[in-house]
Amino acid sequence: MEMLAEFIRRHPWWQWLTRTPLSAKVTKYALSSVIAFMLSNVAFAFCYWLNLGTTAASVIAFIAAAIPNWLMNRRWAWQQTGRAPVKQIVAYAAVSAVVLVVTSWTTGLANHEVLVNNIPNHTGLRLLIVTGTFVMVTVVLFFVKFAIYEFVIFRGRERRLGAVRHSAAPRSRTERPAAPAGEPAVEREAVLSTPAG
């Protein structure tokens, strides 16, 4: 597994995709989303095979994708470690819930429209329209979620670290860092101006 990870890290495509901090974040976020999407599909198919019904299967599939996606986004894409603040977890859960509601609502609306317009079920057109709606909404939400994660959910810690770094910087130009241990501190001599006379 480590050899595969090393191979990917050295690959020219990976180096190109992660050449800047933003592009690295977007790439890792996209890969996390793909992995979560695959997990969601496997969980849905398995639950549906167990005859749990589409609603239960959808909820279980959503949870099966949301938890690994949270871990991958926070630790891998946004490089945040340690215990997550409660506000961050609540905000992430709220965004995930809104995504679930919006996706369900839009695909339900598309399904209602194809039924009202009497589009036959066996031609594949109905499946194409509803699935196309799902894909379109997923793509739009992909970018919306990234913006929310970048500027709201995972941004707070970076701001705090920036504030700490800023407060640790010298307050004025005359301040100098302390002399290393063992070296005598040299005082700057004041230049006195004498009146001309």
NUNU-903087 format. One line per 2 residues: number of its first residue (from 0); their letters; for each residue z, y negated, x negated of C-alpha. Coordinates in nm, 3 decimals. Layout:
NUM) A) Z,Y,X | ...
***
This chain:
0) ME) 0.000,0.000,0.000 | 0.083,-0.239,-0.285
2) ML) -0.251,-0.158,-0.450 | -0.432,-0.249,-0.126
4) AE) -0.237,-0.575,-0.099 | -0.319,-0.660,-0.460
6) FI) -0.687,-0.579,-0.403 | -0.696,-0.809,-0.099
8) RR) -0.518,-1.090,-0.289 | -0.772,-1.075,-0.574
10) HP) -1.076,-1.045,-0.349 | -1.305,-1.355,-0.363
12) WW) -1.317,-1.383,0.018 | -0.939,-1.387,0.044
14) QW) -0.916,-1.646,-0.233 | -1.176,-1.859,-0.055
16) LT) -1.002,-1.826,0.283 | -0.665,-1.920,0.133
18) RT) -0.783,-2.192,-0.108 | -0.573,-2.466,0.058
20) PL) -0.230,-2.448,0.225 | -0.385,-2.520,0.567
22) SA) -0.666,-2.265,0.533 | -0.414,-2.003,0.413
24) KV) -0.198,-2.074,0.717 | -0.493,-2.052,0.958
26) TK) -0.616,-1.728,0.798 | -0.275,-1.561,0.816
28) YA) -0.224,-1.687,1.171 | -0.562,-1.544,1.274
30) LS) -0.488,-1.206,1.115 | -0.146,-1.198,1.282
32) SV) -0.314,-1.268,1.616 | -0.567,-0.987,1.562
34) IA) -0.290,-0.739,1.475 | -0.088,-0.848,1.779
36) FM) -0.398,-0.815,2.000 | -0.454,-0.458,1.879
38) LS) -0.088,-0.366,1.936 | -0.106,-0.516,2.284
40) NV) -0.412,-0.311,2.375 | -0.261,0.013,2.247
42) AF) 0.063,-0.051,2.436 | -0.125,-0.138,2.756
44) AF) -0.346,0.171,2.740 | -0.045,0.396,2.669
46) CY) 0.160,0.252,2.957 | -0.136,0.272,3.194
48) WL) -0.188,0.635,3.087 | 0.178,0.697,3.183
50) NL) 0.101,0.558,3.533 | 0.342,0.266,3.498
52) GT) 0.109,0.031,3.689 | -0.084,-0.269,3.562
54) TA) 0.201,-0.523,3.598 | 0.453,-0.315,3.401
56) AS) 0.186,-0.224,3.147 | 0.094,-0.591,3.103
58) VI) 0.456,-0.698,3.048 | 0.526,-0.416,2.799
60) AF) 0.199,-0.489,2.616 | 0.290,-0.858,2.602
62) IA) 0.633,-0.782,2.449 | 0.483,-0.527,2.208
64) AA) 0.253,-0.800,2.074 | 0.482,-1.104,2.095
66) IP) 0.765,-0.975,1.873 | 0.552,-0.862,1.574
68) NW) 0.340,-1.176,1.614 | 0.655,-1.393,1.592
70) LM) 0.767,-1.218,1.274 | 0.425,-1.236,1.109
72) NR) 0.368,-1.600,1.203 | 0.711,-1.722,1.096
74) RW) 0.753,-1.525,0.774 | 0.396,-1.475,0.656
76) AW) 0.184,-1.762,0.789 | 0.447,-2.038,0.784
78) QQ) 0.656,-1.891,0.498 | 0.991,-1.943,0.672
80) TG) 1.276,-1.710,0.581 | 1.635,-1.671,0.686
82) RA) 1.777,-1.675,1.033 | 1.562,-1.859,1.285
84) PV) 1.723,-2.150,1.473 | 1.781,-2.084,1.843
86) KQ) 1.564,-2.383,1.940 | 1.275,-2.234,1.741
88) IV) 1.308,-1.895,1.915 | 1.332,-2.055,2.261
90) AY) 1.029,-2.278,2.195 | 0.823,-1.982,2.071
92) AA) 0.923,-1.774,2.376 | 0.835,-2.064,2.607
94) VS) 0.490,-2.102,2.451 | 0.432,-1.726,2.480
96) AV) 0.536,-1.729,2.846 | 0.304,-2.022,2.922
98) VL) 0.018,-1.839,2.748 | 0.085,-1.531,2.961
100) VV) 0.092,-1.736,3.284 | -0.222,-1.936,3.199
102) TS) -0.417,-1.624,3.099 | -0.308,-1.435,3.412
104) WT) -0.385,-1.733,3.637 | -0.732,-1.803,3.496
106) TG) -0.842,-1.439,3.496 | -0.703,-1.399,3.851
108) LA) -0.897,-1.708,3.959 | -1.216,-1.572,3.800
110) NH) -1.162,-1.239,3.974 | -1.110,-1.417,4.308
112) EV) -1.435,-1.613,4.262 | -1.643,-1.303,4.191
114) LV) -1.496,-1.134,4.500 | -1.561,-1.437,4.723
116) NN) -1.919,-1.462,4.599 | -1.975,-1.090,4.669
118) IP) -2.078,-1.004,4.315 | -2.121,-0.625,4.311
120) NH) -1.869,-0.429,4.110 | -2.097,-0.164,3.962
122) TG) -2.354,-0.394,3.802 | -2.123,-0.496,3.516
124) LR) -2.165,-0.865,3.603 | -1.818,-0.888,3.753
126) LL) -1.663,-0.729,3.445 | -1.864,-0.964,3.223
128) IV) -1.750,-1.278,3.410 | -1.380,-1.188,3.426
130) TG) -1.367,-1.058,3.068 | -1.564,-1.361,2.948
132) TF) -1.307,-1.586,3.117 | -1.028,-1.398,2.941
134) VM) -1.198,-1.432,2.602 | -1.272,-1.803,2.653
136) VT) -0.912,-1.881,2.754 | -0.779,-1.673,2.463
138) VV) -0.994,-1.865,2.213 | -0.886,-2.206,2.350
140) LF) -0.519,-2.101,2.353 | -0.555,-1.967,1.998
142) FV) -0.617,-2.321,1.870 | -0.365,-2.482,2.106
144) KF) -0.093,-2.240,1.992 | -0.171,-2.305,1.626
146) AI) -0.131,-2.680,1.680 | 0.201,-2.628,1.862
148) YE) 0.331,-2.392,1.592 | 0.220,-2.625,1.310
150) FV) 0.340,-2.958,1.450 | 0.633,-2.856,1.673
152) IF) 0.787,-2.510,1.636 | 0.766,-2.440,1.262
154) RG) 0.756,-2.805,1.154 | 1.124,-2.894,1.191
156) RE) 1.240,-2.712,0.880 | 0.969,-2.866,0.663
158) RR) 1.074,-3.214,0.777 | 1.438,-3.142,0.693
160) LG) 1.344,-3.013,0.348 | 1.130,-3.322,0.294
162) AV) 1.421,-3.546,0.395 | 1.652,-3.366,0.150
164) RH) 1.398,-3.408,-0.131 | 1.354,-3.774,-0.043
166) SA) 1.729,-3.841,-0.039 | 1.765,-3.669,-0.377
168) AP) 1.506,-3.899,-0.536 | 1.625,-4.207,-0.733
170) RS) 1.697,-4.498,-0.501 | 1.555,-4.769,-0.721
172) RT) 1.333,-4.806,-1.024 | 1.629,-4.894,-1.247
174) ER) 1.804,-4.561,-1.180 | 1.738,-4.295,-1.440
176) PA) 1.824,-3.927,-1.440 | 2.141,-3.832,-1.622
178) AP) 2.106,-3.745,-1.989 | 2.102,-3.373,-2.070
180) AG) 2.429,-3.216,-2.179 | 2.505,-3.276,-2.547
182) EP) 2.298,-3.595,-2.570 | 2.473,-3.931,-2.575
184) AV) 2.377,-4.167,-2.297 | 2.200,-4.473,-2.431
186) ER) 2.273,-4.794,-2.246 | 1.990,-5.034,-2.197
188) EA) 2.075,-5.366,-2.360 | 2.053,-5.664,-2.134
190) VL) 1.810,-5.927,-2.252 | 1.984,-6.266,-2.246
192) ST) 1.781,-6.574,-2.229 | 1.916,-6.877,-2.407
194) PA) 1.834,-7.220,-2.281 | 1.582,-7.409,-2.487
196) G) 1.743,-7.676,-2.669
***
